[in-house]
Amino acid sequence: MSKSVRALTLIVTGALTCAALSPGALAQSAFSPGSSGSTGSSSASGSSGAPHRPADPATPWTKDISDGLVVNLIGDVLGPGISNHVGVMTGDLGTMTWLGDGGEFAIIFGDSFRGATFGQGDWLSPIGVIAEMDADGRIVIKRPLNDSWQVEQLVNYSHNDRGLTLLPSDVMNINGNLYMQAMWNEGVGNVLRTQIWESTDQGRTWRSIATIPTSYLDGKANLITWDYDQANDWVYMMSSEFKRNDDVYLTRFRPYDIDDRNKWQHYSLNSDGTGSWGSRITPILSDRVKAGEMSLRYIEGHWVLAMFNAETMAIEVRISKEIERDWNEIAPANVVVSGFGGWGEAQSPSNFTQLYGGYITPGSTLGNMDLVVSQWNTSNNSRYMSTQFNVQGLDKFFGTGTPEAPNARSMMRTLDTSVGNQDVIEVQQVEVTPAPEVELAESLTDITIVPLD
């Protein structure tokens, strides 16, 4: 079920190659090691530090978080002193869903390691934990999602030296049952197929209910995010190809048709801005977009899309009352950006180098939203982590006018909006020496790997 760092040789080598071509080219699972374990916070209202590359007037990169927002870096979700008790300290991604009415929620991570640095100890993906928000608004991991004293892979299979790994896209709760979609990758970005699993016991065990080939929608349904609109009894799914180079598409289906893609309906836009549901599909979001990981949630009567955009190197948030629309009309709020300071400058919401992910935390409101954002220093693997941010002011930015509920989770604390401890993230330099290639005949459980053409 797990594998040591030797099996990561090809992945790390390929990752560094891709990183040289594009700072955010890789995606899920594999962006940087060595968690700091620190828990300070910082806020950002302007760019920090000198550019780590020559300023280019034509660059599409976002220079700063959007005006009017207050963004706080809360701290790492994993790491020494934070997640030792569940047997994992390094990982990325972190999509989340409620488990019930008691305040607990599930977090699903991608490629993760038991050690405190990238590649140290068992290699696991995907894994899950049960967490909750404490009185100070921090995500606190309580116990493994699986039924064990330490986290284990949620799906039983073995990684191999070709880089086989299962990367989660999203998880949702429909009437008490959990549904997880994930992508089989043999080398990050090389998707073999996707699969949907169901758990009827709060995430302790999972069974496969559907396998979807990459040919479906020409691969534009590989990387997905979804949420259930209980009032209208539809599951809405936004999707893209897992290449950080494509548009965003919209699909819907009834909960009981989640395992039958032949009954899924796709949204297409007309030239006059109207749209319709059927077998035809066109992008709903394509302007200045190279879609990475996405998180779609229905919050306070609004559809909220948080997305890593590789075009702008920022975590962007868009909010709409209606989901059936042209999302290009919505100017995004930039909530965490890669910035221009690079790894040599303090890491903050305005300079969160080599970022990706961006998952909305359960209990978030439009005015007070928490996100989990990943980060990976691919040059030396000195950082690889999922980190919590708090964003205030999106309701005013988008003019939603939605009042905070008196008992909302966001009312539980008041965050310090001053510039906090710039040493909140300690970047540890770790030299990674690739191990020699090892021929390995892996025996895989419940899966069949089909060679690519």
C-alpha positions, 0 to 999 in steps of 0.5 A: 500500500505504501512505498519508500522514497526510492520509488519517487525517483522518476516523479521527482526528476520529472517534477523538477523538469516540468518546474523548469518549464512552468513554475506551476506546471505540476499540480496535485500531490507533489509540491514541496516538503519539510513542514514548518509546524509553525502556527503564526499568521500574517496579513497582506495588502501589497506586494512584498520583496523584490521580484525573483525574476525580471519584471515583465510588463506582459506577464499574466501573473497577478501582482497582489491580492485584490483590494478590499480583502484581508487575507491571513496566513493561519498556518500549516495543516500538517507537520511536526507537532501538528499531525504526528498523532495520525502518522503523517506529517507531509502532504498536499491538496486537502479537499474537504466536506462535512461529516455531520452536524457536530462540526467535524469534517473530512480532509482528503490529501494527495501524495503524503509521507509519514516523515517530515520532508518530501519522500521521507517514509511511506508514500501514501495517496489519497489519505483522509483525516477528521478535523474541526475548527478550534475556537481560534479558527484553526483547522485541528486534525483529530484522528484518521478518517480510516479505522486505524490509529494512523492514516492509511491509503483510502484505496488499496493499491501499490505505487510503482517506479513509473509514478503510479499514484491516485490523486483526489479531485474532490469529495462531497457528502450527499445525505450522509454518504461520502463520494470521492473522485480521483485520478489515476496518474502514472507520472503527474499529469499523465491521467490513465482514467478517473474513478468514483468511490462511495463511503457509507460509513463516514469515510472508514471504507470505500467502494468503487462505483464508477470508472471513467475513461480519459476519452470522456469529454476529451479529457475535460472531465478528469479534474473535477469539483462538485457540490450538491444542491439539495433544494433542487436535487442536482449535483453540479460539477465543474471540470477541466483537463489535468494539464493546467492549460484548459478551460472550465466546463459545467455538468449536472446530474441527479445524485442517483445517477452519479455512477452513470455518466450517460445520464449526465447533462452538460451546459453549453453557452449560446452566442447571446449569453444564454445557455442550455443543458444537453449533450453538447458542452462549451466552456463556462470559464475561458478568459485568461484561464488555465485551470488547476485545482478547483473547489466549488461550494454552495454557500449562503445561496451563492455558488463559490468557485475557488480555483488555482489559475496557472495563467495568473499564478493565483488562487482566484475566487468567483461568486455567483447567485446562479451557476448556469451562466457565463462565468467569464463575466465575473471578475475574480478576487485574487486571494493568494498569489505567487507574487514576485519575491520567490523563495528568498522572501518571506512567504505570505498571501502576496508571495506564496511561491509555487502555490496550487490547490485552494480548497474551501473549508466547511463552515466558511461564509462569504464574508469569512472564508478559509482555504487550504492552499498547497505549496511545493519548492520543486527546486530542492524539495525544501517545502511541500505542504498544505496551508490554511488561509483566512479571507475576509471581505469577499461578500463586499467585493462581490456585493452579495450583501449577505449578513453573517448568521449570529451563530456562524463559525466566523463569529467565533474569533477575530483575526489579527489583520496586522502584518504578522510573524514573517517567519511563520513558514520555515523553509528547510533546505534539503538536498535530494539525491535521486536514487537509481532506477529500480525495476519493480513488478508491482502487484496492484489490487483492484486496478489494471494498468493499461499501457498508453499509446 
